Amino acid sequence: MTGFALPIPVIETERLILRAPRESDFPAHAALMASDRSRFIGGPQEPAFAWRGFSASLGHWALRGYGMWLVADKADDTPLGRVGFINAYGWDEPELGWHVYAAAEGKGVAYEAALAARAYGAAHLGLDGVISYIDPANARSQALAARLGAEVERDGEVMGHPCQVWRHPKQGTL
Amino acid sequence: MPLSFAPSAIPVIETRRLILRGPEPQDYPTFKATFTSYRARFMGGPLNAYESWMLYAAEIGHWQIRGYGMWMIHDRDTDETLGMAGGWKPAMWPEAEIAWVIWPGKEGRGIALEAAHAVRGYLYGALGWDTAVSYIDPKNLDSIRLAERLGAVKDAAATPVDGNDVVYRHPAPAALADSQLAHGIEMEIGHYADPLFKPKGWPID
């Protein structure tokens, strides 16, 4: 094996660690993308497509200088979801995105992770006051965005899908 | 500011006419031109612009996950990109494969042969692979011809990716080292590299 490893930063919160995704996280990710829970984030998808998205989230860091972290349980490294900045082809600007795997739902994991990622982006990546694209029917993500202090800015679309564009407050104005 | 990621940890392979380096952001336009074109019909394409971008990001991610991946093939003199070659193994694939793609208009110069021969030598030598396959669409005659020029033979017993592909098995490292086959490959590459050599017949990769 070579020593190729992208220097993706690691963030620790009270209960979580945000780190680069690795292959052992893929089964949890593939399970999400195969399920109906992925209907607001481009799924359900066959595992081959889920793999492309999973491995592309690493290359995203190399191409953009920022990307998504894998959110893991700080205690035992169990993969709980993903959070971070997405700016793939077709995005208007970088967005803060999040999703949690089924077993981690309802524990405030996405809130804790998104708060930490947003703060890191503003402090270290030049990403402040970013957007989140949210499906008009995705009430849970809308509730989280509101809890994070974001507000609906306009109607938009990604990949031809209509969605709401939420704008996060600049960290200086929190 | 966004972080800056140098791809320097990906090894560079130099051959007589080529330099193989990791995929870099500035190489993306030629990748996109190929993968959004009919040229990509045997590689899951043509892709739309989003799928193409995601696949390019996945090419880079593959290096981190596997420790190997696809190199970008550059012309040694002009640095222009000519295609890609390397090792490839998405999740759930039966085995790691040696893969290649040559950009449209760059075929017929033995580029893929020279690049695939070099990456196979690297994967066998530096990374210690003891076998390798190539999964090829049975309608992709140019790639089948290249696999055969590289000494690979159809392996009917091997598991294909999804049944729409044929598995070619490359000669094992010991069978390839210092063999008549290896010498023949190097001679063929030498003939392509020699500007006095003008192959007859239609172009092959």
Interface residues (C-beta under 8 A of the other chain):
Chain A: M1 T2 G3 F4 A5 L6 P7 P9 A20 R22 E23 F26 A30 P47 A48 W51 R52 G53 F54 S55 A56 S57 L58 G59 H60 W61 A62 L63 R64 G65 Y66 A88 Y89 G90 L125 G126 L127 M159
Chain B: M1 P2 L3 S4 F5 P7 A9 I10 P11 G22 P25 Y28 A49 Y50 S52 W53 M54 L55 Y56 A57 A58 E59 I60 G61 H62 W63 Q64 I65 R66 G67 Y68 P90 A91 M92 L127
